[in-house]
Amino acid sequence: MKIEKGKFYRSRDGRKWEVLTTEREAKANIVAMDEDGDIILLHPNGATWDDKSRSDYDLIAEWTEPVEIPWSDYPTWCKWVAMDFGGEWNGYEFKPKEEKDYWDYHYEGIIIPIHHNFYPRNFTGHWTESLFERP
């Protein structure tokens, strides 16, 4: 992963970090700041340490906004939501199984189409990555 100034990244502990600079003349040349104003120094690969040690502060991926699912707008029996290959969302009483090009619920429980006004927000993945369980 290439780390660039001005971009946001997710650390191993799930926090959002903005890279302020990558141009320090030091071994740990990346300076990043989280939303609380905490500052960290990182190596060019996004790691806190230059050896094989892992840290909660290591940058592990570019930041993506979390998927917002409006569970309170769904019936209480709706325990799962998933997007089909056509981009439409459904609610399921029981966990559906991924098939070749759709979610199969084996006629167990209830399935309901979700109106587009109540689709989960910020989902940018493939339909096969869209299965979410109610917390």
N, C-alpha and C positions, 0 to 999 in steps of 0.2 A: 504494500500500500504506500503510495506516495503522499507525504504529508505536506500540505501547502498553507502558506500564510493566508489568513482570512476565512478559511474553511472551518467547519465544525466537525468534531469527531466524538465517538463514544468510547469511554474508558471501560476497562474490564468490570468495574463496579456499576456501570450503567449511566454515569454522569456525562453531561454534555460539556465539551471543552472547545473553546475557540483558540485557534493557533494565532498568536500575536506576531511571532517572528520565527524565521528559520535561519536567520543570518548571524547569530552570535558566533564570535570567534572563540568557541569552547567546545569541548568534547560533547557536552549536552547542549546542543545548539538550538533546540526548539523551546520556545516559551509559550505556554498555554494558560488560559484563564477559564475557570468555570463560572456558572451563573451567580455564585456567591462571592466572586472576586478572589477566590483562592488561585494562586499561581503555582505552576509546576515547571520544572526543567526536564526535558526529555532528550534522548538520543535520536539521531536521524531516523531510526526505524520506529519511533514512537514508544520505545521502552524506557522505563524509569532507570533501570540499571543496565550496564553494558555487558553483564554476564548473562547466564541462563536463568537468573532469578525472575520470578513473575511478581507483578505488583498490581494492586487494584487501580493504580493510576495509569497503567499502560494503555495507550490508545490502540484499540483493536479494530475499529471500523469507522467509516464515514457516518456522520449523524443522520438519522432519519427520524422524523417525528413519529411518536408512538401512535398506533392505530387507536382511534377513539370509537368505542362501540356504545351506542346509547341503550344499554340494557334496560333502563327504566321505561323505555318506550315499547319494549317487547313484552309479550305475555309471560307470566311467571314460569310457565311450563317450558319456555324456550331456553334450553340449556346450551345450545350450540348455534353458531351462525357460520355460513360459508358462502363464498361467491362461486357461481357455476362458470363453466368455460365461456359462456356468452356475456359475462359481466354483471349478471343479476344476482342478488343476494336472497338467501332463504334462511328461515329459522327452523331448527330441529329440536324435537324433544329428546331424542337419543343421538349419540354420536354417529354421523354417517361415515361410510367407508369410501375412500377414494377409488374410483374405477378409472377406466381408460380416458374418458372425457366428461365425467360427471361425478357428483356425490351420490352414492347409493345408500338409501336409508332402509332398504329391505322391507319396506312397508311396516316398519316397527314405529309406533308412536305417531306423532303429529308432525307435519311439515307445512310451513306457511311461507308464501312469497313476502318479501319485505318491500314496502313502498320505497321508491328512490329517495324520498325526503328523509328516510330513517336508515339509509345505508351507513355502515361504518365509515368513518372519515380517516383520511391520511393513509389508506391502504394503497400501496403502489406495486405490490408483488404479483406473482403469477397466481391464477386461480387455485392451483394445487397447494399454495402456501396460505390460503385464506380461512382455514378452519380455526375458529376461536371458541373456547369454552367460557361460559359465564363464570365469573370469579365467585 
